[in-house]
Amino acid sequence: MAQYAPFIQPYIEYNQNGWGPCEVPELEVPYQPFCKSDRLGKISDWMVPVQDKKYSSKYASTFGNNSQYAYFHEDDDATFHLVDGNNLRDLKPYQRNRYRPNQRNNLRGHGRNARGNTVGGGGAGGVGLGGAGLGAGNKYSKGRDMRRGHMGRRFIRNAPVRLRESSVMVRSDWVSVEEIDFPRLLKLSLPHIKEGIDVATCGSLEYYDKQCDRINVKKERPLQKIDRIITVPGTIDDPIIRRLSKTMGTVFATDDIIASIMCCTRSVYSWDIVIEKLGSKIFLDKRDNAQFDLLTVNETSLEPPQDEDGFINSPQSLSLEATLINHNFSQQVLKLGDQEPKHKFEEPNPFEAPGVELASVAYRYKQWKLGDDVVVIVRCKHNGVMKTPGGELQFLSIKALNEWDSKVANTVEWRQKLDSQRGAVLASELRNNACKLAKWTVEAVLAGSDQLKLGYVSRVNRKDHLRHVILGMQQFKPLEFATQINLNMDNAWGVLRCLIDIVMKQPDGKFLIMKDPNKPMIRIYEIPENAFDSDDNENEDTSEDKPFTK
């Protein structure tokens, strides 16, 4: 047997007369009587490095300086250091509290970069998401934003969290396929995607009125109501896509659907896209009577519009107002009527109807190869055309930014700053509408537009949402503007390819891509074929009227 260490039984004292030890060792322990009201000596103080004169004896022992329990900082400071408070010793205690609001204002002025939506870089047209218009040399950003931002920031911090509603009600019979958060999507990349090839061109375009470039704040122009219809049919309802799907392509969609997917990491509000997989074909479409075609207003702002039904500044009212402004503006800046012959493409507009005057929109059906097995066909659009001094044609994407109430939105006053500090105005719009501007840029890049025309439209009176004026125009080259606003097209193509690969692995059926209303996340569901066919689903839509025809 192995040899083990012997077990020695410990000695246990037993007190027969009471409890506790039987014998007390003889040690010289100093003792001083004290009560609960006595102040003990200070051990350490990490908050106040300088003693307050008013309470200079706060940590002094009541037993005198000769007490064995008294604390002496001089004796201990030479050998014990944890916190360096030299920078704070020059300030008096009441001065330290004075500087705290300014620190919060600094966070207000520079903290918007946490979303990635602040703008930067550049001059007259060079404003991007890196910090343009809000840099150290901008007097406006240092002054007004910091002065006005403190109270608003504190209000947001103390305000209760409001849960946004989902764009569509998730039913119990829907099967969750995948959940992808935005940090994962931002890491994706699909480089070296060549420019798309035209497979069909349809419609006709009117020429841009160059006199509109001279519009400014002093020479403002009223926004007119143009009685033209713009049709926005879905992917499956497009006869050209149905024809092309028989001979080419694996993925079919429209430019606004593709742009929503590519720019999903910048979105805040909820949206959804319906997917139908039939063998090797995938169709990306939108729901009927959905709000997908409506433009958002101040979606990425720190203080988004409040949810108040019937109020002219509610998100739904502002969305409808911005959509109508964009439609009327894109037609007003063109030479309407017979002023100049239209530029016609190979095929007529596939959505023409007898007795209906359609808006000036031309469609390009373009093809991209995202690998050996994925061929994407997208319906893109132009809004106008213009001739250069050399006689070359340039195709335009025309959009409108709108000002509704600068005081409520806490933005730049356009009538005061648009002519003198256009960079600051555009910086504010890029911060508050980062997703919308990114989608417009993607649509212009996909269509191959030579110019992206941005108009500045404001209310005549901030309490009247029916009358507007045009205050200015600005133009950009889409690819250059994408670089300035930090829009990475390689990442955009990577996000699209990732979602396509997920759907490709699924069996044939119907699916739904939805942006989570309250989390930075994309969810993919497998849904029944008749998920949106019943009347109950129509009642779930948040909008009863739609400014476009199907």
N, C-alpha and C positions, 0 to 999 in steps of 0.2 A: 504493500500500500504506500501511496505517496505520503510524504511527511508534510503535515500542515502545521502552521504556527499555533502555539498553544493559546487557548482562550483564558484570559485573565478576567475574573469577575470584578467589575468596578465597585469602588467603595461608595456606598450611599449613606448619607447622614440622615438620621431620623430624629426629628424633634418631638419628644414626648410631651412637652409643655405647651406647644402651640404650633405655628407655621413659620416657615422661613429658615434660614441657616442657623445652626447651633452656635457657631463661633464666628465672630466678626474680625477680619484681619486688621492689624494695627497699621493704618495708613494715615499720613498727614494730608487730609483733604480740607482745603479752606472752605469755610461756610459763612455765609452772611444771610441773615433773615430778610425776606422780602415778601410783599403781598402782590395781588394781581394789579393793583393800580400803579405800581412802580414801573418806570421805563427801564428796559434793559439796554445794554450797549449795542451799538450798530454793528451788524455783521458785514453787510455789503448793501450798496444802493446802486442799482444799474440805471435808474431813471434820472436822478438829479445829481450830476457830477459837481455842481456848485451849491454849497450850502446857502439856503435862503436866510437872509438877515432877520426876517420876521420870526423864523423858527430856528434860530441859530443853536438852541440847546435841545433840538428835537431828539437827537440821539445820545444826549449826554446821560451818563448814569447818575442816579440819585444818591449814590454812595460816595460821590467825590472822585477826584482825579486819581487818588491813590488806591482806588478800588482794584482788586485783582480781576474784576470782570469788565472794567472799562476798556473801550476800544480806542486805539491810537492809530490813525491812518499813516502818520509819518513812519512809524516803526515797521508797518507791514508793506508799505508801498514799494520799498526797495526790492523786495523779493517776490511780490505777487502782482501780476498784471494780466488782465483778461480783456478789458474794454478800453479803447483809446477815446477818451472824451475831450481831447484837447480842442477839437473844433467847436465843441458846444460850450466850452468854458467862457468864451468871449461874449456869449449871449446871456442876457438876463432871462429868468424864467418866464416872464410875461412876454418877452420877445419871441420865444420859441413858438408860442401859440399863434402869433400873428402871421407867421410864414406858412402855416399849414394850408389856408385857403389858396395861396398862390401855387402851392405844389399840386393841389387838385386841379387848378386851372391849367397848369402845364400838362397834366394828364388829359384834360379836355382838349387842349389844342393839338396834342400829338398822339393821343390814344386811338384815333380813328384808324391808324395803321394796323390795329389788331385784327380788323376785318380783311385787311388787304385791299380796301376800297379807296384809300386816299390817293391823291393824284400828284404827279410830280414831273419834273424834268422839263424843259423846253421853253420856247418863246411863244410867238403869236399863235401858232397852231400846235406847238409842241407841248402838250399837257398829257401826263401819263399817270399811271397808278403808283409811281415811285415817290412822288412828292411834289409835283409841279404846282405852282400857284399857292402852295402852303409852306414854302421853304423859309429859310432864315431871312431872305431879303424881302419878303412880302409883308408890307405893313398891315394889310388887311387881316391876314391870318393871325398876326401877333396881337393886333389890337382888338378888333371886334369879336373874333371867336373866343378869345380868352376872357373878354369882359362880359360877354353875354352867355358864355358857356357854363359858368360855375353853377348858377341856380338850376339850369336845365339838367346838368349832370347829376346834381344831388337829387333832383326830382326823379330821374330815371332810376337811380340806385334805390330809392325808397319805395318806388311804385311797385305794386304787385305784378307778378309775372302773368301776362295774358297769353292764353293758349290760342293759337290760330286754328281755324277750322281746315280740315282736309278738303282738297278739291273734289274728292269723290268719297262716298261712304264705303268703307271696307266691310264686306259682308263675311259672315261666318263660313261660307262655303268656298271662299277664296283660299288658295294654297300659296303660302309664302315660298318663293323660289330662291331669292337672294336678297341680302341686305349689304349695301356698300356705302361706307362713310366717305365723306369728302377727302380726308387726308389720304386715303388709299387711291382715290381717283386723281388727286393732284400729282401723284408719283408716276402716273402712266405716261407713255410717250410712244408715238408712232411717227418717226421722222421720214423724210424723203418721199412724201406724197406729192406726186406731180399734179400740175394743173389739170382740171377736169376737161373732158372732151365733149363738145356739143354733139348730141345725138338727135335733137330736134329743136327748132326755134319757132315760136308762134306769137301772133299778136302784132301790134303796131305801137309806135311811140311818137309823142309830140315833142317838139324842140323846147329846150329850156330858154326862158326869157332872161337874158343877161342883165336887164335893167334891175332885176331883183338883187343883184350883188351890191347895188348902191344903197339899199335900205339900211338905215341906222335909226338911232333913238330919236334924232331930230326930224328925220324924214320917215316916220313910221307909216305903215300901210295897213288898213283894216283887213282882217281876215274874212274872206267871203265864204259863203256856203255854196258849194258846187254840187249841183243836182246830177251826180253821176253815181253809178252803182259799181262797187268793186266786189267781185265774187271771190270767195275763198273756199272752194270745195276741198274736201279731204283727199287723201291719196287714192283711196279705192274709187272715189267718184270721178277721178280724172280720166277722161277717155284716152289721152295720150299715154299715160302710165299703163293703162290696161293693154294698149297696143304694144308698147315696148316690152312689157313683162312676158310676152309670148315668145320673144326671140332673144332677149338679152337681160343681164342683170340678175342679182340675187337679193338685193335690199332696195326697197323703193320708199321714198319719203318726199316731203316738201322742205323748202329751205328753213321755214320757221320751226319745224319739228326738229330738224338736224341741229339748228342753232340752239334750241332749248337744251338738247342733250349735251352739246359741246360746252355750253356755258352753265351747266347745272351747278357747278361748284360755287358760282356767284349768286345763285338764287336764294331767296328767303321765303317767299310765298310758295304755297303748295301748287303743283300742277301735275298733270298725268297725260300719258300717251298710250294708246291702245296698239297692241302688236298682234298681227295675225300671221301664223307660220303655216305655210302650205308646202310640204315637202322641203325643197331647197330654197323656196322663196319666202321672204319676210317683208311684210307691209307695215310700215309705221304710220299710224293715223291718229286723228283726234276724235273725241266723242262729239256726237251731235248736241247742239244747244249748250256747249260748254263755253267757258270764258277764256279759252286758250288764245283766241285772236285779240283779246283786249290787252292794251298796254298797261303796264304797272307804273305807278307814280311814287317816287321816294321809297322804293322797296328796300334799298340797302341803307337808308338813313338811320342815324341813331335815334331819331324821334319820328317814326313813321306816322302816317295819318291815323287818327282815331276811328274806331269802328262805331259810327253813329248812323243809323239808318235814316235816310231822307235828308241828311246834311250834305251841303254841296262840297264839303271837304272830306267826306268819308272816302275810304279806299275805293269802293265801288263807283261812286259818282266821279271821282277823279280819274279812274280808269276809263270810263266811258267818255269823259271830256277829252282826255289825251288821245284816244283813238279817233274821235271825230276831228280833232284838230289836225292830226297827222294825215288823215285822208283828204281834208279840204286843202291843206297846205301843199301837199304833193301835186295837186292839180292846179292850184292858183299860180304857181311859179312857172307854169308852162305857157306856151303860146297857143291858147285855145282857139277852136274854130278853124277857119280857113286862112289864118294869118300866114301859115307856112305848111307845105305838104308834110304829111307824117312819114316817118321812117318805118317801113313794113318789113317784117320777117318773112320767111319762106311760107309758113302756114298761117291761116287766120286764127284769131283768138278762139280757143276751143270752148269757151264758156259764153259765146255770144247768144243772145236771145232776141227774137223779133220785138221791136218796139221799146227796147231798153238801151239807153246810152251807157256804155261801160267806161270806166276810168282808163286813163292812159297807162297801161301796164303791159309789158311784153314778157314772155316766159322763155327761159332757156332750160332745156332738159339736158343735164350734164352727167357724165359718167366718170367715176373714180375707181381705181383698183386699190383695195386695201389688203393686198396679198393675192396669192394664187387662187383662193377659193371664195373671195368676197369682192363683188362688184356692186358698187352703190350707184343708183340713179336718183338724182334729186331734181325736183322742179324749182328752179331759181327764177328771180324776176328783176326787171329793171323798171324804173319809174319815169325816166326821161332820157333824152339824148341831146348832145350839143356838138357844134363844130368848133374846132380850134382855128386860130388864125391861118394855119397851114391847110385847112380843109379836111382835117382828119376827124372822124367821128369818135366821140367819147360817150360811153353809156353811164348813166347816173343812177345812184340810189338816193332818194330824197326822203329825209325824215325831219321831224319837228320836235324840239324840246319845248316844254310849256312851263311857264311860271304861274302859280296859282295864288300863293300868299307867302311872301318872303318872311314876314314876321312869324307866322305860325310854323313855317318850315325851317326857320332859323338859317336862312340862306342869304346870298348876296342880293342886294336890290339891283335888278337888271337895268332899270332906267338911269341909275346913277353910275354903274360900273361897266356896262356892256361895251361902250365905246372906248373907255379909257383903260379898263382892266378886264379884257375879254378872257384872259387866262384864268383869272380868279373865278369868273362866272362858270367857265367850262370845268374848272377844278371842282367847284361845288356840285355841278351836275354829275360828274364822274364819281363823286363820293356818294351821292344820294341815289343815283340810278346806274350803278355799275353794271348790273345784270342786263338792263335794257340796252345800254350803249354797246356792250359786248356782243349781244345778239345781233344788233344792227350791223356791227362791223363784220361778224361772221357771215351774215347774209350777203353783204356786199362783196366779201372775198370769194364766197362760193359762186356768185353770179358772174364774177369777173368784171365788176364795175370799175370804171376808170376813176370815178370821183364819188365820194360820199358827201352829199350836201346836207348840212345841218342848219335848220332855221330856229330862231329864238322867237317864240310866240308867248305873249303875256295877256292877261286879262286887262280890259279897259278899266275895270274897277274890281278890286280884290273880292268884293261881295257879289259880283255878277259873273256867273260861269258860262254865260251864253254869248258874250261879246268879247272879241279878242283882236289884238293888233300884232303885226309882224315887226320886230324891233331890229332884226339883223340876220345875216347869213354868214356861214363859214363852211369851207370845203376842205376835205382831206383826201389823201390817197389811202384806200382801205388797208393795204399791207403796212404802210408806215404808221397809220393810226393804231393798228393792232399792236405794233411794237411799243408805241408810246403809252398805251394803256395797259401794258404788261399782259397782253393776250397771247399765249403761246399756242400756236396752231398745231404743233406736234403733240402737245398734251390734249388738245381738243380732238384730234383724230384718234388718239389713244383711248380716250373715254368712249368714243363712239364704237371703236373696234371691240373694246371690252364688253360692252352691253350686247353687241351683236353676237359675240362668241358665246355668251351665257344663253341667249335665246336659241342659238344654233344647236346647242346640246340638248334642248328640250324636245319632247315629242310634238307632233302637230297639234295645234290648238290656238287658243286665244290667251294673251298675256297683257299685263298692265304695268307700265313703269310709272311710279309716283314719287314725287319729292315729298319727304316727310314734312308735315306742316310746322313742326317744332324742333326738329333735329337736323343737323347737316348730314343728311343721309338720303340715299336713293333705295327704294324698295321695289322689288319685282314680284308680281303675283301671277299665278295661273288662275284664270277666271273662266266661268262657263260661257258657252257660245251666246246665250241669251242674257248676258249679265246686264245689258243696258237697253233691252228691248221693251220692258214693261213700263206701264205708266208711272209706277212708283219711282222709278229711277229719274223720270223727267221732272217729278216734283222735287227731287233732291237737289236739282241745280239751283244755284244761288241767284242766277239772273233769269228773269222772265223774258226780257226783250233783248234783241241782238241787233246791232246797227248794220249788219251785213245780211245778204241773202245767200242761201245755200243752193 
